[in-house]
Amino acid sequence: MSVPPASNWNIAVRSGNHACMHRRRGTVVRALAALATVAVVAGCTGQPGEPVLPPTTTSASPSPSAPSGPTRSVSAPTTATPPTGSTPTSATSGTASAAGTVPAVVRLQWLGKRPSTPGVEIGSGSTIEWQSRNAGEYALIHGPARQWFGADGSAVGCASDIKCVGVDAAGYTAVVLDGRTRLVYRPDGQAVGRFAADGRRVAGPALPSWSAAIAETGVDLAALLDQATTGVPFAGGITGDPHVLTAGGRRYSTQLTGQYYARSGDPAHAVQVRLEPLPHQPNVSVVTAVAVGSIGSVLEYTAQGAATLDGTVLPAPEPFRQVSIPGGPDIGLWAADAEGTGRAAVVWPDGASVVLSASAVLGMTVVVSAPRVAGVSGLFGVGGPDPANDLQDRQGAALDPDTVARDWAVKDKDSMFSEQVGPTLGFPSALVTVPEQALPFAEKACRAVGLTTNDDLTACEFDVGLTGDDGFALGHAAMALPADRTVAPELARRFPALLLGSTAEKVALPEIVNADVAAGQQRVYELTTTEQGAIGLEFVSGCRDDEPQFPSGGGAAVRLFDEQGHAVSHRFPACGQPKTSTLPAGRYFLAVAGPASGGTTSVRLQVRLP
């Protein structure tokens, strides 16, 4: 599915071949009945069968010179800029506005006693980081207290097994005071009612106010949301046949085969991928193996779920196995599920992770989260602020996806794979098409996993419609949700400077910031550092002795963001002399936010650069 320059997922409806459907282990693909009247295939060989439909199919062109014919676009944006104002949420993120719908927050598993789900655990003593088999899902465990974060922006904080607060991607809040019953509130703080963990409504007296209920738990919601928006950023992903999402938000597709750098220029978190033709679809490629390198060690993981570490085969997990590399990352391996999908994760002490899912039928999904590092490139991009220029070749030129991808082919001497696999000659040899009648089923499957943006739906619908297998939808959600994770705007408004305002004018940082900021407003200042180091903030006013580390309630606050709008500091109260952790040289934005409500706040400070 080669994409013309500067375009996103490229899918159109036109006359062409039919797709081959298949079965996954343990289940007959649920699309078979829906697509039974859509296509006839010749022995699942990938060769065209006799057409039985009107000549209208969905296709992805293997080259800009695809055969001409009547076409219509299918939810495909025409630019490389990611859509705004529409954030994907998890498949369970319902709202209570429709009668009978239970808010997703009710069923968050970490509301109460910690689940027994196995995961990679790093650290000891006061804090343990737990990484799920799912990309974007992790937890910080502090003895009896803990914080859990979901891929879609949901979060849970617990002071104990009895008292917890959770928020979902839609902004609903659940407060647990007895270890069981969920007191649920809308994003505006209005009470919804009492619920059991299974979603049943529970009778009881009127709910306390939103703020009173949270205060009774002892959970610092401001700190929970601060951490939810400060985690290690998304650094690229690939799924399906194959569709790539770069660290800077560029979405593209390519039908190359061979071995390629997904993440280059960062030896501590290096990733290479192998692309080969999809079984029974010789004109479509998928990821069949991944090599993850960290200075001195390499993990290879294949679509069959086989794992080797530095050439040594790792025993099969039953059902979970964790392997620690001295001085390096930890590796988690999960046994295959009922659908035949195995999973692995590589987790570093700095919070970086590479999360992998593997299926012999569907290929592999790769999702990387890693700190920003200068000089990073490859199929997953450079992580810049402009998606159109995020995909660059080895010389730093932003060209069309196929040209750039070919330039990142791995040379044998630089390969982390134990076996070298070159490109498949003559691939792809024909236009790949999907029946238009398959689109309703495909769209339903893709929306069911939480995809909402046109770009992500288009890519997902192509994969599901082409194969008749809704398992591909899970890979697209695993990649898209962590990339676009944020906090619901209604909830963010309660915590000034939690997010970088999209409408605030950005001005150059003066020598002294002297701003009067109205309630609900932000002033944003642009600054550039030429050296690595911490950025210090020196306010004219000192903090009270009892001033919380994270601004509570709706008080004025400041925060630093990188050029992509990702928070690189905690939220600070507008007082004292806070400073960030060590940051790489680059461009940043300082957000100075007024209180959530009330009058104007005067903020005066000086910024100390490294």
ZAMARMAR-704841 format. One record per residue (C-alpha): residue number from 1; residue in three letters; y, z, x. Coordinates in pm, whole numbers, plus 50000, padded with zeros to 5 digits. Each point is the difference from the previous one (the first is absolute). Layout:
# residues N
   num   residu      c2      c3      c1
   NUM      ALA       Y       Z       X
...
END
This chain:
# residues 610
   num   residu      c2      c3      c1
     1      MET   50000   50000   50000
     2      SER   50262   49880   50244
     3      VAL   50351   50077   49881
     4      PRO   50305   49780   50060
     5      PRO   50274   50155   50214
     6      ALA   50206   50282   49849
     7      SER   49782   50032   49691
     8      ASN   49802   50288   49856
     9      TRP   49654   49983   49843
    10      ASN   49972   49630   49913
    11      ILE   49803   49952   49679
    12      ALA   50039   49720   49748
    13      VAL   49798   49856   49714
    14      ARG   49866   49650   50050
    15      SER   49689   49788   49968
    16      GLY   49725   50069   50249
    17      ASN   49668   50161   50080
    18      HIS   49834   50300   49842
    19      ALA   49936   50340   50154
    20      CYS   49663   50147   50076
    21      MET   49926   50337   49840
    22      HIS   49765   50252   50153
    23      ARG   49843   50342   49958
    24      ARG   50072   50315   50198
    25      ARG   49719   50239   50082
    26      GLY   49913   50228   49710
    27      THR   50218   49830   49741
    28      VAL   50041   49671   49824
    29      VAL   50360   49899   50040
    30      ARG   50178   50085   49678
    31      ALA   50180   49670   50001
    32      LEU   49687   49793   49945
    33      ALA   50014   50015   49623
    34      ALA   50373   49939   49995
    35      LEU   49968   49698   50225
    36      ALA   49674   49860   49868
    37      THR   50182   49725   49814
    38      VAL   50248   49942   50280
    39      ALA   49803   49840   50280
    40      VAL   49666   49854   50096
    41      VAL   49906   50044   50363
    42      ALA   49745   49821   50209
    43      GLY   49756   50259   50128
    44      CYS   50272   50236   50134
    45      THR   50043   49781   50303
    46      GLY   50374   49967   49978
    47      GLN   49963   49630   49920
    48      PRO   50165   49864   49686
    49      GLY   49797   49998   49682
    50      GLU   50029   49763   49705
    51      PRO   50328   50075   49820
    52      VAL   49964   50128   49646
    53      LEU   50363   50095   49939
    54      PRO   50332   49829   49965
    55      PRO   50127   49926   50352
    56      THR   50219   50312   50029
    57      THR   49924   50250   50276
    58      THR   50174   50244   50228
    59      SER   50012   49887   50360
    60      ALA   50117   50114   50338
    61      SER   50075   49713   50229
    62      PRO   49839   50004   50347
    63      SER   50295   49804   50129
    64      PRO   50349   49898   49890
    65      SER   49860   49652   49937
    66      ALA   49771   50104   49716
    67      PRO   49899   49734   49749
    68      SER   50264   49935   49741
    69      GLY   49950   50052   49629
    70      PRO   50144   50178   49697
    71      THR   50082   50357   50099
    72      ARG   50156   50319   49871
    73      SER   50078   50310   50203
    74      VAL   49822   50326   49920
    75      SER   50234   50296   50050
    76      ALA   50079   49884   50353
    77      PRO   50343   50091   50140
    78      THR   50161   49724   50202
    79      THR   50142   50216   50279
    80      ALA   49857   50237   50253
    81      THR   50215   50291   49885
    82      PRO   49791   50267   49829
    83      PRO   50094   50060   49635
    84      THR   50225   50294   49923
    85      GLY   50012   50234   49706
    86      SER   49627   49983   49934
    87      THR   49784   50246   50188
    88      PRO   49622   49986   49966
    89      THR   49842   50318   49874
    90      SER   49644   50120   49989
    91      ALA   49767   49888   49728
    92      THR   50021   50346   49846
    93      SER   50377   50026   49988
    94      GLY   50040   50001   49626
    95      THR   50295   50145   49814
    96      ALA   50019   50231   49707
    97      SER   50240   49777   49810
    98      ALA   49719   49818   49821
    99      ALA   49807   50198   49743
   100      GLY   49672   50127   50136
   101      THR   50073   49912   50364
   102      VAL   49945   50281   50248
   103      PRO   50233   50012   50305
   104      ALA   49813   49927   50322
   105      VAL   50120   50327   50150
   106      VAL   49759   50190   49773
   107      ARG   49696   49860   50179
   108      LEU   50112   50039   50362
   109      GLN   49690   50153   50161
   110      TRP   50184   50222   50248
   111      LEU   50170   50204   49722
   112      GLY   49799   50317   50054
   113      LYS   49703   50061   50226
   114      ARG   49973   49755   50289
   115      PRO   49752   49718   49919
   116      SER   49682   49978   50208
   117      THR   50066   49632   50082
   118      PRO   49920   49941   50370
   119      GLY   50272   49872   50228
   120      VAL   50110   49989   50363
   121      GLU   50145   50337   50105
   122      ILE   50228   50034   50302
   123      GLY   50156   50316   50133
   124      SER   49916   50367   49990
   125      GLY   50172   50328   49942
   126      SER   50300   49993   49766
   127      THR   49988   49633   49893
   128      ILE   49718   49751   49950
   129      GLU   50066   49636   49914
   130      TRP   49743   49849   49765
   131      GLN   49964   49621   49966
   132      SER   49824   49848   49702
   133      ARG   49784   49689   50007
   134      ASN   50283   49842   49798
   135      ALA   50303   49857   50178
   136      GLY   50316   50200   49936
   137      GLU   49822   50313   49878
   138      TYR   50020   50307   50222
   139      ALA   50054   50376   49987
   140      LEU   50151   50276   50212
   141      ILE   49808   50324   49968
   142      HIS   50168   50327   50096
   143      GLY   49737   50268   49938
   144      PRO   49995   50067   49623
   145      ALA   50309   49782   49954
   146      ARG   49987   49621   50015
   147      GLN   50184   49676   49933
   148      TRP   49825   49684   49880
   149      PHE   50150   49650   49988
   150      GLY   49867   49696   49810
   151      ALA   50038   49634   50089
   152      ASP   50217   49932   49694
   153      GLY   50262   50271   50069
   154      SER   49834   50284   49811
   155      ALA   49993   50340   50171
   156      VAL   49864   50353   49948
   157      GLY   50111   50328   50157
   158      CYS   49802   50320   49960
   159      ALA   50087   50354   50106
   160      SER   49639   50097   49920
   161      ASP   49705   49879   49793
   162      ILE   50174   50146   49696
   163      LYS   50362   49882   50026
   164      CYS   50087   49633   50060
   165      VAL   50262   49737   49924
   166      GLY   49923   49628   49976
   167      VAL   50207   49688   49942
   168      ASP   49871   49653   49919
   169      ALA   50136   49657   50085
   170      ALA   50183   49981   49667
   171      GLY   50190   50324   50070
   172      TYR   49811   50233   49766
   173      THR   49945   50358   50121
   174      ALA   49703   50229   49938
   175      VAL   50021   50373   50071
   176      VAL   49683   50211   50024
   177      LEU   50038   50378   49979
   178      ASP   49642   50106   49918
   179      GLY   49787   49755   50198
   180      ARG   49919   49799   49686
   181      THR   50270   49911   49748
   182      ARG   50258   49733   50086
   183      LEU   50354   50055   49870
   184      VAL   50135   49646   49991
   185      TYR   50363   49886   50015
   186      ARG   50167   49659   49976
   187      PRO   50203   49862   50292
   188      ASP   50316   50137   49837
   189      GLY   49848   50351   49990
   190      GLN   49928   50006   49627
   191      ALA   49671   50163   49899
   192      VAL   49707   49782   49892
   193      GLY   49737   50267   49935
   194      ARG   49694   50179   50132
   195      PHE   49694   49806   50118
   196      ALA   49655   50074   50136
   197      ALA   49889   49823   50318
   198      ASP   49802   49747   49794
   199      GLY   50309   49896   49804
   200      ARG   49944   50201   49682
   201      ARG   50307   50164   49847
   202      VAL   49995   50381   50002
   203      ALA   50173   50221   49744
   204      GLY   50242   50265   50118
   205      PRO   50355   50135   49985
   206      ALA   50305   49796   50091
   207      LEU   50015   49898   50365
   208      PRO   50246   50167   50236
   209      SER   50272   49782   50147
   210      TRP   49903   49750   50271
   211      SER   50177   50197   50273
   212      ALA   49869   50339   49882
   213      ALA   49641   49877   49990
   214      ILE   50021   49857   50352
   215      ALA   50163   50315   50135
   216      GLU   49713   50211   49864
   217      THR   49746   49805   50209
   218      GLY   50168   50079   50332
   219      VAL   49970   49632   50095
   220      ASP   50301   49847   50177
   221      LEU   50028   49673   49811
   222      ALA   50292   49888   50216
   223      ALA   49782   50035   50312
   224      LEU   49710   49819   49829
   225      LEU   50215   49700   49911
   226      ASP   50162   50009   50342
   227      GLN   49658   49959   50163
   228      ALA   49896   49738   49744
   229      THR   50287   49777   50113
   230      THR   49975   50074   50374
   231      GLY   49637   49908   50070
   232      VAL   49892   49749   50264
   233      PRO   50112   49657   49873
   234      PHE   49784   49710   49887
   235      ALA   49945   49765   50297
   236      GLY   49813   49704   49852
   237      GLY   49687   49902   49811
   238      ILE   49762   49716   49919
   239      THR   49755   49946   49713
   240      GLY   49826   49730   49802
   241      ASP   49983   49641   50115
   242      PRO   50219   50103   50188
   243      HIS   50338   50125   49881
   244      VAL   50222   50184   50247
   245      LEU   50282   50249   49942
   246      THR   50211   50065   50309
   247      ALA   50161   50327   50104
   248      GLY   50337   49858   49896
   249      GLY   49886   49886   49655
   250      ARG   49919   49631   50061
   251      ARG   49712   49875   49786
   252      TYR   49809   49690   50107
   253      SER   49656   49840   49997
   254      THR   49808   49794   50253
   255      GLN   49656   49841   50014
   256      LEU   49938   50021   50372
   257      THR   49673   50102   50164
   258      GLY   49944   50167   50336
   259      GLN   50132   50322   50154
   260      TYR   50365   50106   49985
   261      TYR   50237   50280   50095
   262      ALA   50098   50186   49686
   263      ARG   50200   50260   50194
   264      SER   50098   49925   50360
   265      GLY   50242   50169   50238
   266      ASP   49887   50355   49922
   267      PRO   49696   50083   50217
   268      ALA   49960   50339   49834
   269      HIS   49952   49840   49655
   270      ALA   49871   49646   50063
   271      VAL   49825   49796   49728
   272      GLN   49818   49665   50018
   273      VAL   49831   49823   49707
   274      ARG   49727   49738   49976
   275      LEU   50027   49737   49722
   276      GLU   49696   49798   49889
   277      PRO   49913   49786   49696
   278      LEU   49915   50196   49686
   279      PRO   49629   49972   49912
   280      HIS   49947   49730   49732
   281      GLN   50368   49895   50038
   282      PRO   50016   49801   50325
   283      ASN   50369   49910   49949
   284      VAL   50117   50361   49966
   285      SER   50008   50253   50285
   286      VAL   49990   50380   49993
   287      VAL   50010   50281   50255
   288      THR   49645   50061   50127
   289      ALA   50065   50243   50288
   290      VAL   50278   50221   50135
   291      ALA   50055   50147   50346
   292      VAL   50226   50305   50028
   293      GLY   50108   50096   50350
   294      SER   50156   50316   50135
   295      ILE   50053   50013   50376
   296      GLY   49648   50024   50146
   297      SER   49794   49967   49679
   298      VAL   49920   49731   49743
   299      LEU   49844   50036   49656
   300      GLU   49840   49687   49853
   301      TYR   49928   50000   49626
   302      THR   49841   49710   49813
   303      ALA   49987   49883   49640
   304      GLN   49639   50123   49991
   305      GLY   50125   50354   50072
   306      ALA   49862   50012   50357
   307      ALA   50207   50202   50247
   308      THR   49995   50005   50380
   309      LEU   50212   50210   50232
   310      ASP   50045   49857   50349
   311      GLY   49684   49795   49951
   312      THR   49786   50289   49872
   313      VAL   49871   49972   49643
   314      LEU   50110   50296   49789
   315      PRO   49736   50152   49768
   316      ALA   50038   49918   49632
   317      PRO   50196   50267   49810
   318      GLU   49810   50206   49745
   319      PRO   50230   50014   49813
   320      PHE   50281   50067   50250
   321      ARG   50028   50027   50376
   322      GLN   50296   50089   50221
   323      VAL   50013   49902   50367
   324      SER   50267   50143   50231
   325      ILE   50122   49816   50309
   326      PRO   50126   50247   50263
   327      GLY   50370   49944   50051
   328      GLY   50001   49728   49734
   329      PRO   49950   49945   49628
   330      ASP   49732   50123   49764
   331      ILE   49777   49756   49812
   332      GLY   49869   50055   49648
   333      LEU   49708   49799   49859
   334      TRP   49900   50006   49632
   335      ALA   49670   49870   49862
   336      ALA   50012   49695   49774
   337      ASP   50068   50065   49633
   338      ALA   49807   49863   49701
   339      GLU   50181   49665   50039
   340      GLY   49890   49969   50362
   341      THR   50343   50074   50149
   342      GLY   50008   50214   50314
   343      ARG   50315   50161   50140
   344      ALA   50135   50117   50331
   345      ALA   50324   50154   50125
   346      VAL   50149   50051   50344
   347      VAL   50251   50286   50004
   348      TRP   50228   50099   50289
   349      PRO   50168   50338   50066
   350      ASP   50342   49831   49953
   351      GLY   49911   49924   49637
   352      ALA   49918   49632   50053
   353      SER   49692   49862   49826
   354      VAL   49798   49683   49949
   355      VAL   49803   50010   49675
   356      LEU   49722   49744   49950
   357      SER   49779   49898   49709
   358      ALA   49702   49771   50059
   359      SER   49788   49788   49767
   360      ALA   49757   49727   50098
   361      VAL   50107   49813   49684
   362      LEU   50375   50068   49984
   363      GLY   50084   50019   50369
   364      MET   50224   50276   50131
   365      THR   50331   50165   49920
   366      VAL   50207   50143   50287
   367      VAL   50302   50228   49949
   368      VAL   50199   50139   50295
   369      SER   50253   50283   50002
   370      ALA   50172   50067   50332
   371      PRO   50329   50122   50147
   372      ARG   50263   49738   50073
   373      VAL   49955   49866   50354
   374      ALA   50221   49746   50174
   375      GLY   49819   49681   50104
   376      VAL   49732   50003   49730
   377      SER   49900   49663   49854
   378      GLY   49698   49799   49884
   379      LEU   49879   49901   49654
   380      PHE   50142   50328   49864
   381      GLY   50353   49915   50115
   382      VAL   50266   50178   50201
   383      GLY   50104   50247   49730
   384      GLY   50357   49877   49975
   385      PRO   50244   50039   49710
   386      ASP   49991   49633   49897
   387      PRO   49664   49892   49854
   388      ALA   50082   49633   50059
   389      ASN   50019   50062   50377
   390      ASP   49727   50264   50024
   391      LEU   49723   49758   50098
   392      GLN   50063   49878   50356
   393      ASP   49800   49821   50266
   394      ARG   49948   50127   50356
   395      GLN   50345   49870   50101
   396      GLY   50172   50174   49710
   397      ALA   50058   49687   49789
   398      ALA   49974   50041   49622
   399      LEU   49802   49691   49897
   400      ASP   49769   49908   49712
   401      PRO   49698   50231   49952
   402      ASP   49729   49761   50120
   403      THR   50188   49917   50319
   404      VAL   50066   50366   50078
   405      ALA   49646   50106   49912
   406      ARG   49845   49737   50228
   407      ASP   50223   50121   50282
   408      TRP   49846   50347   49965
   409      ALA   49644   49880   50063
   410      VAL   49825   50243   50235
   411      LYS   49914   49868   50343
   412      ASP   49651   50090   50117
   413      LYS   50128   50209   50290
   414      ASP   50213   50209   49763
   415      SER   49744   50038   49724
   416      MET   49893   50347   49888
   417      PHE   49695   49851   49824
   418      SER   49661   50014   50172
   419      GLU   49921   49654   49862
   420      GLN   50242   49708   50015
   421      VAL   50021   49779   49689
   422      GLY   50220   49692   50011
   423      PRO   50155   49799   49718
   424      THR   49770   49808   49764
   425      LEU   50045   49628   50065
   426      GLY   50134   49799   49708
   427      PHE   50088   50309   49799
   428      PRO   50116   49986   49727
   429      SER   49874   49658   49901
   430      ALA   50111   49989   49636
   431      LEU   50248   50137   49750
   432      VAL   49892   50331   49850
   433      THR   50058   50029   49627
   434      VAL   49965   50255   49721
   435      PRO   49958   49920   49630
   436      GLU   50311   50080   49799
   437      GLN   49780   50156   49733
   438      ALA   49899   50264   50256
   439      LEU   50356   50129   50030
   440      PRO   50007   50233   49694
   441      PHE   49699   50192   50127
   442      ALA   50139   50001   50354
   443      GLU   50342   50120   49888
   444      LYS   49846   50281   49796
   445      ALA   49788   50112   50295
   446      CYS   50298   49994   50237
   447      ARG   50234   50189   49768
   448      ALA   49728   50259   49937
   449      VAL   50019   50117   50364
   450      GLY   50377   50048   49983
   451      LEU   50139   49671   50133
   452      THR   50324   49898   49830
   453      THR   50204   49779   50235
   454      ASN   49967   49624   49969
   455      ASP   49901   49953   50364
   456      ASP   49715   50249   49992
   457      LEU   49875   49889   49659
   458      THR   49997   49635   50106
   459      ALA   49792   50069   50311
   460      CYS   49762   50230   49816
   461      GLU   49956   49762   49708
   462      PHE   49907   49721   50238
   463      ASP   49724   50204   50166
   464      VAL   49860   50138   49674
   465      GLY   50029   49668   49818
   466      LEU   49843   49804   50286
   467      THR   49693   50222   50035
   468      GLY   49969   50160   49658
   469      ASP   49978   50337   50181
   470      ASP   50249   50269   49902
   471      GLY   49908   50196   50313
   472      PHE   50268   49803   50184
   473      ALA   50265   50173   49788
   474      LEU   49925   50333   50166
   475      GLY   50077   49855   50342
   476      HIS   50336   49870   49883
   477      ALA   50090   50340   49853
   478      ALA   49888   50177   50318
   479      MET   50246   49787   50197
   480      ALA   50295   49975   49759
   481      LEU   50030   50356   49871
   482      PRO   50051   50174   50339
   483      ALA   50240   49724   50107
   484      ASP   50226   50053   49698
   485      ARG   49951   50374   49953
   486      THR   50308   50192   49893
   487      VAL   50111   50282   49769
   488      ALA   50092   49922   49640
   489      PRO   50380   49948   49984
   490      GLU   50038   50245   49710
   491      LEU   49846   50275   50211
   492      ALA   50181   49898   50318
   493      ARG   50337   50046   49830
   494      ARG   49930   50373   49981
   495      PHE   49983   50018   50381
   496      PRO   50307   49844   50168
   497      ALA   49932   49782   50308
   498      LEU   49627   49986   49926
   499      LEU   50022   49619   49997
   500      LEU   50251   49761   50153
   501      GLY   50229   49873   49727
   502      SER   49964   49625   49953
   503      THR   50352   49950   49861
   504      ALA   50199   50215   50244
   505      GLU   50228   49808   50236
   506      LYS   49897   50037   50364
   507      VAL   50289   50059   50240
   508      ALA   50018   50053   50375
   509      LEU   49961   50359   50114
   510      PRO   50340   50150   50088
   511      GLU   50050   50254   50277
   512      ILE   50033   50271   49737
   513      VAL   49848   49968   49652
   514      ASN   50243   50149   49751
   515      ALA   49884   49913   49649
   516      ASP   50055   50125   49648
   517      VAL   49685   49903   49812
   518      ALA   49979   50015   49623
   519      ALA   49696   50126   49814
   520      GLY   49719   49743   49994
   521      GLN   50166   49783   50265
   522      GLN   49923   49913   50364
   523      ARG   50204   49899   50300
   524      VAL   49794   49798   50249
   525      TYR   50096   49960   50366
   526      GLU   49842   49754   50243
   527      LEU   49932   50102   50358
   528      THR   49815   49855   50299
   529      THR   49828   50184   50283
   530      THR   49936   49832   50334
   531      GLU   49759   50263   50132
   532      GLN   49702   50186   49863
   533      GLY   50070   50357   49898
   534      ALA   50102   50239   49724
   535      ILE   50309   49949   49784
   536      GLY   50200   50320   49947
   537      LEU   50230   50087   49710
   538      GLU   50277   50254   50056
   539      PHE   50165   50120   49679
   540      VAL   50332   50181   49997
   541      SER   49854   50268   49774
   542      GLY   49711   50217   50104
   543      CYS   49702   50075   49777
   544      ARG   49945   50331   49823
   545      ASP   49725   50215   50143
   546      ASP   49794   49938   49686
   547      GLU   50060   49622   49991
   548      PRO   49663   49827   49938
   549      GLN   49867   49749   50252
   550      PHE   49989   49736   49728
   551      PRO   50294   49982   49757
   552      SER   49876   50151   49675
   553      GLY   50109   49918   49649
   554      GLY   50261   49730   49981
   555      GLY   50226   50103   50287
   556      ALA   50174   49756   50233
   557      ALA   49779   49869   50282
   558      VAL   49986   49752   50290
   559      ARG   49714   49794   50137
   560      LEU   49934   49728   50258
   561      PHE   49816   49676   49921
   562      ASP   49885   49708   50213
   563      GLU   50119   49646   49936
   564      GLN   49719   49943   49750
   565      GLY   50112   50298   49794
   566      HIS   49712   50225   50107
   567      ALA   50099   50363   50054
   568      VAL   49980   50108   50365
   569      SER   50124   50355   49952
   570      HIS   49966   50279   49751
   571      ARG   50273   50059   49746
   572      PHE   50254   50238   50154
   573      PRO   50249   50225   49821
   574      ALA   50361   49908   50078
   575      CYS   50044   50281   50249
   576      GLY   49891   50122   50343
   577      GLN   49879   49785   50290
   578      PRO   49670   49832   49903
   579      LYS   49844   49719   50201
   580      THR   49726   49745   49958
   581      SER   49680   49967   50195
   582      THR   49991   49746   50285
   583      LEU   50078   49653   49864
   584      PRO   49976   49658   50167
   585      ALA   50320   49815   50079
   586      GLY   50121   49794   49707
   587      ARG   50216   49977   49690
   588      TYR   50012   50289   49751
   589      PHE   50180   50105   49684
   590      LEU   50141   50345   49931
   591      ALA   50008   50078   49626
   592      VAL   50246   50271   49895
   593      ALA   49927   50090   49638
   594      GLY   50201   50204   49755
   595      PRO   49834   50253   49768
   596      ALA   49777   49884   49717
   597      SER   50254   50126   49748
   598      GLY   50334   50179   49989
   599      GLY   50306   49925   50206
   600      THR   50085   49837   50331
   601      THR   49878   50137   50335
   602      SER   50197   49970   50325
   603      VAL   49783   49924   50304
   604      ARG   50133   50001   50356
   605      LEU   49772   49940   50299
   606      GLN   49961   49830   50335
   607      VAL   49690   49802   50100
   608      ARG   49858   50045   50351
   609      LEU   49803   49697   50121
   610      PRO   49734   50013   50275
END
